[in-house]
Amino acid sequence: MQRGDRARYEVRRREGGRHRSKLFDRRADAQAFDVELRRRRQLGPLAVSQLTRVQPTLDEWIEQRWTPEHGATPEESTLDCYANVYKRHIAERLGDLPLGELTVGRLRAWQAERLSAGVSPGTIHKARTFLSSVLRHAAEAEAIAGNPPTAVRAPKKGQRDAVRPLAPATVEKMRALLLAPRPRQVPASRPGQRPRRAYTAAAPARGRAARVQAGGRAAAR
């Protein structure tokens, strides 16, 4: 704590990798702020940010609020998935930002950058789900005004392979085998299995084939 110009008192601190300061007209106010700042440093970064009116970063909120208050609810496999996508796709790009700077525009740019880097839409969806959970929790705690990921349009997932129907000739062959099944050759047992000679199993009874044919006709109607 140093005395500045015009009988003002300055309390210096280091915050977010930068040197910051706050000026007071009265020495007693500066001393009280300095004492409270030291106390909150012992409590953690979030307590300091509340005193200095600087919003916590995404990293801080996850570590100090979301994890102890909400992180015990999801399944362990879900938490592992969250931790993986956060480490690979979120932390380096958004983790140091205060919550208030995670705007719709910022998140839209982050999503576009990840897609251009070749990250699949499915992975982006997982990252968005985690971000939305964290920022919804922050909004419910009134740390931010709303949940910005909900205003960012999600990327379209890749289309599934089209269904390829069987060729008509293949269908007719299958139908012919059902209507007129052939005898089945059963091989002899292998060493170590229950002894069995090779034999030919008779084709299913004609009545079964007739039922298959009747069923096909009923479906055609």
C-alpha positions in Angstrom: 0.0 0.0 0.0 1.5 3.3 -1.1 0.4 7.0 -0.8 -0.3 8.5 -4.1 -0.6 12.1 -5.4 -3.2 14.5 -3.9 -3.3 12.6 -0.6 -4.8 9.5 -2.1 -3.9 6.0 -1.0 -3.2 3.2 -3.5 -3.6 -0.6 -3.0 -1.7 -2.6 -5.5 -2.4 -6.2 -6.5 -1.6 -8.7 -9.2 -4.7 -10.0 -11.0 -4.9 -12.2 -14.2 -1.2 -11.8 -14.8 -1.3 -8.0 -14.6 -0.6 -5.4 -12.0 -3.7 -3.5 -10.9 -4.4 -0.9 -8.3 -7.3 0.8 -6.5 -7.2 4.4 -5.1 -8.8 5.6 -1.9 -9.1 9.1 -0.4 -8.9 7.8 3.2 -6.0 5.8 4.6 -8.4 3.8 6.8 -10.4 2.7 3.7 -7.3 1.6 1.9 -6.1 -0.4 4.9 -9.5 -2.1 5.3 -9.5 -3.0 1.6 -6.0 -4.3 1.8 -6.9 -6.5 4.8 -10.0 -7.9 3.1 -8.1 -8.6 -0.1 -5.5 -10.6 1.9 -8.2 -12.5 3.6 -10.0 -13.4 0.3 -6.7 -14.5 -1.2 -6.6 -17.2 1.4 -10.2 -18.2 0.4 -9.4 -18.5 -3.3 -9.5 -16.7 -6.6 -13.3 -16.5 -6.8 -13.5 -14.7 -3.5 -10.9 -12.2 -4.7 -12.8 -11.6 -7.9 -16.0 -10.9 -6.0 -14.3 -8.3 -4.0 -12.6 -6.6 -6.9 -15.7 -6.8 -9.1 -13.9 -8.9 -11.7 -15.9 -11.8 -12.9 -14.4 -15.3 -12.4 -12.9 -17.0 -15.4 -14.4 -20.1 -16.9 -11.7 -22.2 -15.3 -12.3 -20.7 -11.9 -16.1 -21.2 -12.1 -15.7 -24.8 -13.1 -13.2 -25.5 -10.4 -14.7 -23.6 -7.5 -18.5 -23.6 -8.2 -19.7 -26.0 -10.9 -17.6 -29.0 -9.8 -18.5 -29.0 -6.1 -22.1 -27.9 -6.6 -23.1 -29.8 -9.7 -20.2 -32.0 -10.8 -21.3 -34.8 -8.5 -24.6 -35.3 -10.3 -23.6 -36.7 -13.7 -22.4 -40.3 -14.2 -18.6 -40.9 -14.0 -18.5 -41.7 -17.7 -20.2 -38.4 -18.5 -17.7 -36.5 -16.3 -14.8 -38.3 -18.1 -16.3 -37.2 -21.4 -16.7 -33.6 -20.2 -13.1 -33.5 -18.9 -11.8 -34.8 -22.2 -13.6 -32.3 -24.4 -12.8 -29.5 -22.1 -9.1 -30.2 -22.1 -8.9 -30.8 -25.8 -11.3 -28.2 -27.2 -12.3 -25.6 -24.6 -9.7 -24.9 -21.9 -6.9 -23.4 -24.0 -9.2 -21.2 -26.0 -11.8 -20.1 -23.5 -10.7 -21.1 -20.0 -8.9 -17.9 -19.1 -11.8 -15.6 -20.2 -14.1 -14.1 -17.6 -17.7 -15.4 -17.8 -19.0 -12.1 -19.1 -16.7 -12.4 -22.2 -18.2 -15.7 -23.2 -20.7 -14.0 -25.5 -22.7 -15.4 -28.4 -20.2 -14.0 -30.9 -17.2 -15.4 -29.0 -18.8 -18.8 -28.8 -19.8 -18.7 -32.4 -16.2 -17.9 -33.4 -14.9 -20.7 -31.2 -17.3 -23.2 -32.8 -16.4 -22.2 -36.3 -12.7 -22.4 -35.5 -13.1 -26.0 -34.1 -15.1 -27.1 -37.2 -12.5 -25.6 -39.5 -9.8 -27.5 -37.6 -11.5 -30.8 -38.5 -13.3 -31.5 -35.2 -16.4 -33.6 -35.9 -19.9 -32.1 -35.3 -20.5 -34.9 -32.7 -17.5 -33.8 -30.6 -18.7 -30.1 -30.9 -22.1 -31.2 -29.6 -20.4 -32.8 -26.5 -18.4 -29.6 -25.9 -21.5 -27.4 -26.3 -23.4 -29.6 -23.8 -20.7 -29.2 -21.2 -20.4 -25.4 -21.8 -24.1 -25.0 -21.6 -24.3 -26.9 -18.3 -21.6 -24.7 -16.8 -22.9 -21.4 -18.0 -26.5 -22.3 -17.1 -25.3 -23.0 -13.6 -23.6 -19.5 -13.6 -26.7 -17.9 -14.9 -28.8 -19.5 -12.1 -26.3 -18.2 -9.6 -26.7 -14.7 -11.2 -23.1 -14.5 -12.1 -24.1 -13.8 -15.8 -27.3 -12.7 -17.4 -28.0 -15.7 -19.5 -26.8 -18.9 -21.1 -25.1 -17.8 -24.4 -24.6 -21.3 -26.0 -28.4 -21.6 -26.4 -28.2 -18.7 -28.9 -25.5 -20.3 -31.0 -26.8 -22.6 -33.7 -25.4 -26.1 -33.3 -23.6 -27.7 -36.3 -25.4 -30.2 -38.3 -24.4 -33.8 -37.7 -23.2 -35.9 -40.6 -26.0 -37.7 -42.4 -26.2 -41.4 -41.9 -25.6 -43.8 -44.8 -28.6 -44.2 -47.0 -30.5 -47.5 -46.8 -29.6 -49.6 -49.8 -32.4 -52.1 -50.6 -31.6 -55.5 -51.9 -31.7 -56.1 -55.6 -35.0 -57.7 -56.9 -33.1 -60.8 -58.1 -31.6 -61.3 -54.6 -35.0 -61.0 -53.0 -36.4 -63.6 -55.5 -33.6 -66.0 -54.6 -34.3 -65.6 -50.9 -38.0 -66.2 -51.5 -37.4 -69.3 -53.6 -35.2 -70.8 -50.9 -38.0 -70.1 -48.3 -40.6 -71.7 -50.6 -38.5 -74.7 -51.6 -35.8 -75.1 -48.9 -33.0 -77.5 -49.7 -31.7 -80.3 -47.5 -28.9 -79.2 -45.2 -25.6 -81.0 -44.8 -24.5 -81.4 -41.2 -20.8 -82.1 -40.8 -19.3 -84.6 -38.4 -18.3 -83.4 -34.9 -14.8 -82.1 -34.2 -12.3 -83.7 -31.8 -13.4 -83.0 -28.2 -17.1 -82.6 -29.1 -19.8 -85.1 -28.6 -19.4 -87.8 -31.3 -21.6 -87.2 -34.3 -21.5 -88.6 -37.8 -22.1 -86.4 -40.9 -25.6 -86.6 -42.2 -28.1 -84.8 -44.4 -31.0 -83.0 -42.7 -34.2 -83.1 -44.5 -35.8 -79.9 -45.8 -38.5 -78.3 -43.7 -42.0 -79.7 -44.2 -44.0 -78.4 -47.1 -46.6 -77.0 -44.8 -44.1 -74.4 -43.5 -43.2 -73.4 -47.0 -46.9 -73.0 -47.8 -47.4 -70.7 -44.8 -44.4 -68.6 -46.0 -46.0 -68.4 -49.5 -49.4 -67.6 -48.1 -47.9 -64.9 -45.9 -46.2 -63.3 -48.9 -49.5 -63.2 -50.8 -51.3 -61.6 -47.9 -48.6 -58.9 -47.7 -48.9 -58.3 -51.4 -52.6 -57.7 -51.0 
